[in-house]
Amino acid sequence: MARTRRKPRTRVVAAVSAVSALGLLVGCSGGGEGTGGGRKDGKVTITMGLYGVMGFKESGLLDKYMEENPDVVVKAEIAGDEQTYYTALQTHLAAGSGLKDIQGIEIGRAKELVDTQQDKFSDLSGVKGTDHFLPWKQSQVTTADDKVIGLGTDIGPMAVCYRKDKFEEAGLPTDRDEVAKLWEGDWAKYVAVGERFKEDVKGDKVAFMDSASGLFNAMIYGGPQQFYDKEGELVYADNPVVKDAWKLASKAATSDLTAKLRQFQPGWDPGLANGTFATAVCPAWMMAHISEKAGEANKGKWDVAKAPKGANWGGSFLGVMENSPVKKEAQELVAWLTAPEQQAFLFQKQSLFPSSRTALESPEVAGAKSEYFNDAPIGEIFGAAAREVPEEQVLGRKDGTIKDIFSQGLTLIESQNKTPDDAWNTTDERIKKAVG
């Protein structure tokens, strides 16, 4: 999926973030309780608050909508850094002013907004033409009384990206279907393949996987709940999914199977280019980053195989503010932007994998292949992973924070030689302190 490159939404040039944040924090909506949108001289103006590369402006979709609807003007303000964006959004929600008509919602923030700010968002459950999403996607932004505060954009179904040349050196199969059979149905088999790889690969400078935290994330995001239960109580300490993921990721870390490189942290990008590791658990959106950082010299050396189990990491939504003076028009725009046709278009242009089950079945998505990844049938592989995700996934208010703390805890094992038990205790203490 190596067309326009998509970088992780939380990692950007500081100057871009600073400028975007300033726009969000001061005067970005005209002040008062308005949202910046309105009607004037026969024109409807709709404002949008977005972050990172959500694709709508970059792909030309907003221009297309305005061409098809000449009486509508869409103004999108984009913050490069999602953390900066969300901090500003919280400020505006608390103040009841400074909001846009449409606001982007990152999956790690969805539950907090559902629980604490649902009254600020309009209900999209009755909007026409919005019954095409994967059920688990929309459940993430649905309240207890079935109010829907957003419509799904992209998702991050997972596969395993691997280096064919390194597998060949270790005497392992290189065909993606045969590779997938090696670990089919069980992440423990993936680690077992890593042990075979370690024994047989030539030299000792190539690790089987990039990080233990990548494995941990893949395992927990395949379950119906991770850190919280439906009542909003923390359950990570007793959740078998989390405990099993920690145990297996710790095993990989203590067995010298990882390159000790956290994804998107210093050293990881050069590792992609230099063949420091042979596999990485990769959500669909990560492929563009891998192809960019691994570079043209490694084209065809990387391939993609089905993961042991389906899982999802990442994704976003678009919500419409309840007090928008152009709420109806904003809802129509959101429905159009997230419709199957537009989701398939964004997949082609921006490598954003659709959350629409209808889009997943379209020829543009289902038949998509990646030239960089040895012509891997990415539409088929990632589509299958998306359909394997449980129909309901329980989110928590501080999911993103807890995930990061778990990643840091596994780094204690990889890089500081902490025992898994000591690292767990430290992680547990940090989580309790962070979430209160």
C-alpha positions in Angstrom: 0.0 0.0 0.0 2.8 2.3 -0.9 1.1 5.2 -2.6 1.0 8.5 -0.7 2.9 7.8 2.4 1.0 7.8 5.7 3.0 8.4 8.9 1.8 7.5 12.4 -0.6 10.3 13.4 1.3 11.1 16.6 4.7 11.6 15.1 5.3 14.8 13.2 7.6 17.7 12.8 7.3 19.9 15.9 6.9 23.1 13.9 3.9 21.8 12.1 2.3 20.6 15.4 2.9 24.0 17.0 1.3 25.9 14.2 -1.7 23.6 14.1 -2.1 23.6 17.8 -2.1 27.4 17.9 -4.9 27.4 15.3 -6.9 25.0 17.4 -6.4 26.8 20.7 -7.1 30.4 19.6 -9.9 31.8 17.5 -10.3 28.8 15.3 -14.0 28.7 15.4 -15.0 32.3 15.6 -15.5 32.4 19.3 -18.7 32.1 21.4 -20.6 29.0 21.3 -20.5 28.6 17.5 -18.6 26.1 15.6 -17.4 28.3 12.8 -19.9 27.0 10.3 -23.1 28.7 9.1 -25.2 30.0 6.3 -24.5 33.2 4.3 -25.4 34.5 0.9 -26.9 31.1 -0.1 -23.8 29.2 0.9 -23.3 26.7 3.7 -19.9 26.6 5.4 -18.9 23.5 7.2 -15.8 23.4 9.4 -13.8 20.3 10.2 -11.1 19.6 12.9 -8.8 16.8 11.8 -5.4 15.5 12.8 -2.4 13.8 11.1 -3.2 12.3 7.7 -6.9 11.4 7.8 -6.8 11.6 4.0 -9.9 13.7 3.2 -8.1 16.9 2.2 -4.9 15.2 1.0 -6.8 12.9 -1.4 -9.0 15.7 -2.9 -12.2 14.3 -1.5 -13.2 17.6 0.1 -12.7 19.4 -3.2 -14.8 16.8 -4.9 -17.6 17.2 -2.4 -17.6 21.0 -3.0 -17.6 20.5 -6.8 -20.6 18.2 -6.5 -22.3 20.5 -4.0 -21.5 24.1 -5.2 -23.5 25.7 -2.4 -21.2 24.1 0.3 -17.9 25.3 1.4 -15.8 22.9 3.6 -13.0 24.3 5.7 -10.7 21.8 7.3 -8.1 22.6 9.9 -5.5 19.8 10.4 -3.3 19.4 13.5 -0.2 17.3 12.7 0.0 15.8 16.2 -3.0 13.9 17.6 -2.1 14.5 21.2 -2.0 18.2 20.7 -5.3 18.0 18.8 -7.0 16.0 21.5 -5.8 18.3 24.3 -7.3 21.3 22.4 -10.5 19.3 21.7 -10.9 18.6 25.4 -10.4 22.3 26.2 -13.1 23.3 23.7 -15.5 20.6 24.9 -15.1 21.8 28.5 -15.6 25.4 27.5 -18.5 24.7 25.2 -16.9 26.9 22.5 -14.1 26.8 19.9 -15.3 23.5 18.3 -15.7 22.7 14.6 -18.9 21.4 13.1 -17.1 18.1 12.5 -14.4 16.7 14.8 -12.1 13.7 14.2 -12.0 11.1 16.9 -9.0 8.7 17.3 -9.9 5.2 18.5 -7.9 5.6 21.8 -10.1 8.6 22.7 -13.5 7.1 21.7 -14.5 5.6 25.0 -13.6 8.7 27.0 -15.8 10.8 24.7 -18.6 8.3 24.7 -18.6 8.2 28.5 -18.0 11.9 29.3 -18.9 14.0 26.3 -21.7 12.2 24.4 -24.1 15.1 24.9 -21.8 17.4 22.9 -22.0 15.1 19.8 -25.1 14.6 17.6 -26.6 11.2 17.2 -25.7 9.7 13.9 -27.6 6.4 14.4 -30.5 7.6 12.2 -28.5 9.1 9.3 -29.4 7.4 6.0 -26.9 5.1 4.3 -24.8 4.4 7.3 -25.6 0.7 7.8 -22.5 -0.6 6.0 -19.8 -0.6 8.7 -18.2 -3.6 10.4 -20.2 -4.2 13.5 -17.3 -3.9 15.9 -16.2 -0.6 14.4 -19.5 1.2 15.2 -19.8 -0.5 18.6 -16.7 1.5 19.7 -18.6 4.8 19.4 -22.1 3.7 20.5 -23.4 4.7 23.9 -25.4 2.5 26.4 -28.6 3.9 25.0 -27.6 3.3 21.4 -26.6 6.8 20.5 -23.8 6.9 17.8 -21.4 9.8 18.2 -19.3 9.1 15.1 -19.0 7.3 11.8 -16.0 5.0 11.1 -13.2 6.0 8.8 -10.1 3.7 8.6 -9.1 0.7 10.7 -5.9 -1.2 11.3 -6.4 -5.0 10.8 -3.1 -6.9 11.4 -0.9 -9.2 9.5 2.8 -10.2 9.8 5.3 -8.4 7.5 8.4 -10.5 6.9 11.6 -10.6 5.0 11.6 -13.3 2.4 15.4 -13.3 2.1 15.9 -13.7 5.8 13.5 -16.6 5.9 15.3 -18.3 3.1 18.6 -17.9 4.9 17.1 -19.7 7.9 15.7 -22.5 5.8 12.1 -21.5 6.4 9.3 -21.4 3.7 9.1 -18.0 1.9 5.7 -18.4 0.1 3.2 -16.3 2.1 0.6 -19.0 2.3 3.1 -21.5 3.6 4.5 -19.0 6.0 1.0 -18.3 7.4 0.5 -22.0 8.0 3.6 -22.1 10.2 1.8 -20.1 12.9 -1.9 -20.5 11.9 -4.3 -20.1 14.8 -1.8 -19.5 17.6 0.7 -16.7 18.4 2.7 -19.2 20.4 3.5 -20.9 17.0 4.8 -17.5 15.8 7.3 -17.5 18.7 8.2 -21.1 18.0 9.0 -20.2 14.4 11.2 -17.5 15.9 13.1 -20.1 17.9 13.7 -22.1 14.7 14.8 -18.9 12.9 17.3 -18.1 15.7 18.9 -21.5 15.5 19.2 -21.6 11.7 19.7 -18.1 10.4 23.2 -17.3 9.2 25.0 -15.0 11.6 23.7 -13.4 14.8 22.9 -9.9 13.7 19.3 -10.6 12.6 16.5 -10.9 15.1 13.3 -12.7 14.4 11.0 -9.9 15.4 11.4 -6.2 16.0 9.9 -5.9 19.5 8.0 -7.8 22.2 5.5 -5.0 22.4 4.4 -5.5 18.8 3.5 -9.1 19.6 1.8 -8.0 22.8 -0.4 -5.5 20.9 -1.4 -8.0 18.3 -2.5 -10.5 20.9 -4.6 -8.2 23.0 -6.3 -6.4 20.1 -7.8 -9.7 18.9 -9.9 -10.2 22.0 -13.3 -8.8 22.9 -11.8 -6.8 25.8 -8.3 -5.7 26.9 -7.9 -3.4 29.9 -11.4 -2.6 30.9 -14.7 -4.4 31.2 -18.1 -3.1 30.0 -18.7 -1.4 33.3 -15.5 0.6 32.9 -13.6 -1.3 35.6 -9.9 -2.1 35.1 -9.5 -5.8 34.4 -6.1 -6.1 32.8 -4.5 -7.7 35.8 -7.0 -10.6 35.6 -7.8 -10.7 31.9 -6.5 -14.0 30.4 -5.9 -12.2 27.1 -3.6 -9.7 28.7 -1.9 -12.2 30.9 -1.3 -14.6 28.0 0.0 -11.8 25.8 2.4 -10.6 28.5 3.7 -14.2 29.1 4.3 -14.9 25.5 5.8 -11.4 24.7 8.1 -11.8 27.8 9.2 -15.2 26.5 10.2 -13.7 23.2 12.0 -10.9 25.0 14.0 -13.3 27.3 14.7 -15.7 24.5 16.7 -13.2 22.5 14.1 -13.3 19.6 13.6 -9.5 19.4 15.8 -6.7 18.1 14.7 -4.6 21.1 13.3 -1.9 18.9 10.0 -0.4 19.8 7.9 0.4 16.7 8.3 4.1 15.6 11.0 4.7 18.3 14.7 5.5 17.5 16.4 2.7 15.7 13.3 1.1 14.3 13.3 2.9 10.9 17.0 2.0 10.2 16.2 -1.6 11.2 13.6 -1.7 8.5 16.1 -0.7 5.9 19.1 -2.7 7.2 17.4 -6.0 7.8 17.9 -5.9 11.6 14.8 -8.0 12.1 12.9 -10.5 9.9 9.3 -9.9 11.0 7.1 -7.2 12.3 3.5 -7.4 13.3 1.9 -4.8 11.0 -1.5 -3.2 10.9 -2.5 -2.2 7.4 -1.6 1.4 7.9 2.0 0.5 8.8 2.8 -0.9 5.3 3.2 2.6 3.8 5.7 3.5 6.6 7.6 0.3 6.1 7.9 0.7 2.3 9.1 4.3 2.8 11.7 3.6 5.5 12.9 0.3 4.1 13.4 2.0 0.8 13.6 1.0 -2.9 16.6 -1.2 -2.2 14.3 -3.6 -0.3 11.4 -3.7 -2.6 10.3 -7.3 -3.1 12.3 -8.5 -0.1 9.4 -7.8 2.2 6.2 -9.8 2.0 3.0 -10.1 4.0 1.4 -13.2 5.6 -1.8 -13.7 7.5 -1.4 -13.3 11.2 -2.2 -16.3 13.6 -5.4 -14.5 14.6 -7.3 -11.5 13.4 -6.9 -8.3 15.3 -7.2 -4.5 14.9 -4.8 -1.8 16.0 -5.9 1.8 15.2 -8.6 3.7 13.4 -10.6 6.9 13.6 -14.1 8.3 13.4 -15.8 11.6 12.4 -18.3 13.1 14.8 -20.7 16.1 14.3 -21.2 18.6 17.1 -24.7 18.8 18.6 -24.7 22.6 18.6 -23.5 23.0 15.0 -25.7 25.5 13.1 -25.3 23.4 10.1 -25.7 20.0 11.8 -27.8 18.4 9.1 -25.4 19.4 6.3 -22.4 18.3 8.5 -24.0 14.9 9.0 -24.6 14.5 5.3 -20.9 15.4 4.7 -19.7 12.8 7.3 -22.0 10.2 5.8 -20.6 10.9 2.3 -16.9 10.9 3.4 -17.3 7.6 5.2 -19.5 5.9 2.5 -18.1 2.7 0.9 -17.1 4.5 -2.4 -15.1 7.1 -0.5 -13.5 4.6 1.8 -12.4 2.5 -1.2 -11.0 5.7 -2.8 -9.0 6.6 0.3 -7.6 3.1 0.4 -6.3 3.5 -3.1 -5.0 7.0 -2.6 -3.8 7.1 1.1 -3.5 3.4 2.1 -6.3 3.9 4.7 -8.0 0.5 5.2 -11.8 0.7 5.1 -14.1 0.1 8.1 -17.0 -0.4 5.7 -17.7 -4.0 5.1 -19.2 -3.0 1.7 -16.0 -1.3 0.8 -14.0 -4.4 1.8 -16.0 -6.4 -0.8 -15.4 -3.9 -3.6 -12.9 -4.8 -6.4 -10.7 -1.9 -5.5 -10.1 -3.2 -2.1 -10.7 -7.0 -2.2 -8.4 -7.3 -5.3 -5.7 -4.9 -4.2 -2.1 -6.0 -4.3 1.1 -4.3 -3.0 3.9 -4.1 -5.6 6.4 -3.2 -2.9 5.5 -6.3 -0.8 6.1 -8.8 -3.6 2.6 -8.3 -5.0 1.0 -9.5 -1.8 -2.9 -9.6 -2.0 -3.3 -7.0 0.8 -7.0 -6.5 0.3 -7.6 -10.2 0.8 -5.2 -10.6 3.8 -6.2 -7.5 5.7 -9.9 -7.9 4.8 -9.9 -11.4 6.3 -8.2 -10.1 9.5 -10.9 -7.3 9.8 -13.7 -9.9 9.6 -12.1 -12.0 12.3 -12.2 -9.3 14.9 -15.0 -10.0 17.6 -18.2 -8.2 16.8 -17.9 -6.1 20.0 -14.7 -4.8 21.4 -14.8 -3.2 24.8 -12.8 0.1 25.0 -11.6 2.0 28.0 -11.0 5.6 28.8 -7.3 5.3 29.1 -6.6 2.5 26.7 -3.9 4.4 24.9 -2.1 5.3 28.1 -2.2 1.8 29.4 -0.9 0.3 26.1 2.1 2.6 26.1 2.9 1.7 29.7 2.8 -2.0 28.8 5.1 -1.3 25.9 7.5 0.4 28.3 7.3 -2.5 30.7 8.3 -5.0 28.0 11.2 -2.7 27.1 12.4 -3.1 30.7 12.8 -6.8 30.0 14.4 -6.4 26.6 16.8 -3.6 27.3 17.3 -3.5 31.1 17.3 -7.2 31.9 14.4 -7.0 34.3 12.6 -10.2 35.0 9.1 -10.6 33.6 7.7 -10.5 37.2 9.6 -7.4 38.2 8.6 -5.7 34.9 5.0 -6.6 35.5 5.0 -5.2 39.0 6.5 -1.9 37.7 4.0 -1.8 34.9 1.1 -2.4 37.3 2.3 0.4 39.6 2.6 2.8 36.7 -0.8 2.0 35.3 -2.5 2.6 38.7 -0.7 5.9 39.1 -1.5 7.0 35.6 -5.2 6.2 35.6 -5.9 7.1 39.2 
